[in-house]
Amino acid sequence: MKKLKFSLLLSALLLAGLPPVFAATADADSKSLVYDLLSGLASVPAGEIVFPAPAAVEAIPLRFEKPTCVPSQALVPGKNFMPVVSDARRVQVIDDLLAKIAVCKPLPYNNDGIIHSQSHNGLPVKPSGYYLEYTLIVPDRPTGSKPEPVVIGGQTYMTGPVQSLRGPERLMIGNGREVYYTPDHYANFIYLAIVR
């Protein structure tokens, strides 16, 4: 026989709907009677404690689920992007990352290739599992680096500051073929069409 702590049992009974009993007990004798009743329940054989099984839950892709990689010819780098990315360093790292994703080459971060199911302004709303997220590491931007400008299609965007090893820049790949670049950890998304 296992003894349960009185406070634990009392908490369980209160959660089960016992508060009206206490509310109705105004005098000391009644309170004593309730206390005696609960005290007598403090020893319960272990086999008599039953917890209900959780209800069945419909299979929903988890936010951090990582599906099996499927090679995609659509992600093989081309000659350029439309709109044009006017930063040769970023073009190179985007091309390098896309080349790895296209052939399912292992990537350095566990979060690379996970389902990104949060909605963001600028990222078309799609069903869960549509977008996979990848870390874009730009050389010479160590942790602590300040934001820097990136010109894409003649428009200047500011990257986020580098506050961790993964930094603020990401590629979102939609349906294995659509490339979205975010320089500032999801504040802005720029669709990059690969020019062949």
C-alpha positions in Angstrom: 0.0 0.0 0.0 1.4 3.4 -1.0 0.7 6.5 1.0 -0.1 9.5 -0.9 0.7 12.9 0.5 -2.4 14.6 1.8 -1.7 17.8 -0.1 -1.5 15.9 -3.4 -4.7 14.1 -2.7 -6.4 17.3 -1.6 -5.3 19.0 -4.8 -6.6 16.2 -6.9 -10.0 16.2 -5.2 -10.2 20.0 -5.5 -9.6 19.7 -9.2 -12.2 17.0 -9.4 -14.9 19.3 -8.2 -14.8 19.2 -4.4 -14.8 23.0 -3.9 -18.6 23.2 -3.4 -18.2 20.8 -0.4 -15.7 23.2 1.3 -17.9 26.2 0.3 -20.9 24.6 2.1 -18.9 23.9 5.2 -19.0 27.1 7.3 -18.6 25.8 10.9 -15.5 24.2 12.5 -17.3 20.8 13.1 -18.1 20.5 9.4 -14.6 21.4 8.3 -13.2 18.9 10.8 -15.6 16.2 9.3 -14.4 16.9 5.8 -10.7 16.9 6.9 -11.3 13.5 8.6 -13.0 12.2 5.5 -10.1 13.2 3.3 -7.5 12.0 5.8 -9.0 8.6 5.7 -8.5 8.6 1.9 -4.8 9.4 2.2 -3.8 5.8 2.0 -4.9 4.2 -1.3 -3.6 0.9 -2.7 -1.4 1.7 -5.7 -3.5 -0.5 -8.0 -6.6 1.6 -7.3 -5.1 4.7 -8.7 -6.3 4.9 -12.3 -5.4 7.5 -14.8 -7.5 7.8 -18.0 -5.8 7.1 -21.3 -5.4 10.2 -23.5 -7.9 10.6 -26.2 -6.8 9.7 -29.7 -5.4 12.7 -31.6 -5.6 13.2 -35.3 -2.2 13.0 -37.0 -1.1 16.6 -37.6 2.4 17.5 -38.8 4.4 18.9 -35.9 6.0 22.3 -36.3 9.5 20.8 -36.0 8.8 17.6 -37.9 11.6 16.8 -40.4 10.3 14.9 -43.4 12.5 12.6 -45.5 14.4 14.7 -48.1 13.3 14.3 -51.7 15.8 15.4 -54.4 14.5 18.3 -56.5 15.9 19.3 -59.9 13.9 22.5 -59.6 16.4 23.7 -56.9 19.6 23.2 -58.9 21.3 26.6 -59.1 20.9 28.6 -62.3 22.6 31.7 -63.8 21.0 34.2 -61.5 17.8 35.0 -59.5 14.8 37.2 -60.4 14.7 39.7 -58.7 18.5 40.1 -58.9 20.4 39.8 -55.7 23.1 42.5 -55.8 25.4 40.8 -53.3 27.8 38.3 -54.8 28.5 36.8 -51.3 24.9 36.0 -50.7 24.3 34.7 -54.2 27.1 32.3 -53.7 25.8 31.0 -50.3 22.3 30.7 -51.6 23.5 28.8 -54.7 25.6 26.5 -52.4 22.7 25.8 -50.1 20.3 25.2 -52.9 22.8 22.7 -54.5 22.9 20.7 -51.3 19.2 20.8 -50.8 18.6 19.7 -54.4 20.5 16.4 -53.8 19.6 15.9 -50.1 23.2 16.4 -48.9 23.4 16.5 -45.1 23.4 20.0 -43.6 25.0 21.2 -40.4 22.0 22.1 -38.3 19.3 19.8 -37.0 16.7 22.5 -37.9 17.6 22.4 -41.6 14.8 20.8 -43.5 12.1 21.0 -40.8 8.5 21.9 -41.6 7.9 25.6 -41.1 4.1 25.9 -40.5 3.9 29.4 -39.0 2.3 32.0 -41.2 4.2 35.2 -41.9 3.4 38.4 -43.9 5.0 38.0 -47.3 5.0 34.2 -47.3 2.0 32.9 -49.1 -0.3 30.9 -46.9 -0.1 27.2 -47.7 -1.0 24.0 -45.8 1.2 22.6 -43.1 4.2 20.8 -44.5 4.4 23.0 -47.6 7.5 25.0 -46.5 10.8 23.6 -45.2 13.2 25.9 -43.5 17.0 26.0 -44.0 19.7 28.0 -42.3 21.6 30.4 -44.6 25.1 31.2 -43.2 26.8 34.2 -44.7 30.6 34.2 -44.4 32.2 36.9 -42.3 29.1 37.4 -40.1 30.0 36.0 -36.7 27.8 36.1 -33.7 27.4 39.7 -32.6 27.5 41.1 -36.1 25.3 44.2 -36.7 22.5 44.3 -39.3 23.7 44.9 -42.9 22.0 46.0 -46.1 21.1 43.6 -48.9 19.9 44.9 -52.2 17.4 42.7 -54.0 15.6 43.9 -57.2 16.7 47.4 -56.5 15.2 47.4 -53.0 17.3 47.6 -49.9 16.6 45.2 -47.0 18.4 45.1 -43.7 19.4 41.7 -42.3 18.9 41.0 -38.7 21.7 41.1 -36.2 23.6 37.8 -35.8 22.5 36.7 -32.3 23.3 33.0 -32.6 25.3 30.5 -34.6 22.4 30.1 -37.1 22.0 33.9 -37.6 18.9 35.6 -38.9 18.9 34.6 -42.6 16.9 31.6 -43.9 15.7 30.0 -47.1 12.1 28.7 -47.1 11.6 26.1 -49.8 8.0 25.7 -50.8 6.9 22.4 -52.3 10.4 21.4 -53.2 10.7 24.2 -55.9 9.8 27.7 -54.6 12.6 29.7 -53.0 11.9 32.4 -50.5 14.7 34.3 -48.8 14.3 36.0 -45.4 17.2 38.3 -44.4 15.7 39.2 -41.1 14.3 36.1 -39.4 10.9 36.1 -41.0 10.1 39.9 -41.0 10.5 40.0 -44.8 10.3 37.3 -47.5 11.6 37.7 -51.0 10.6 35.2 -53.7 13.7 34.3 -55.7 13.0 32.7 -59.1 16.0 30.7 -60.4 17.0 31.9 -63.8 18.3 29.1 -66.0 
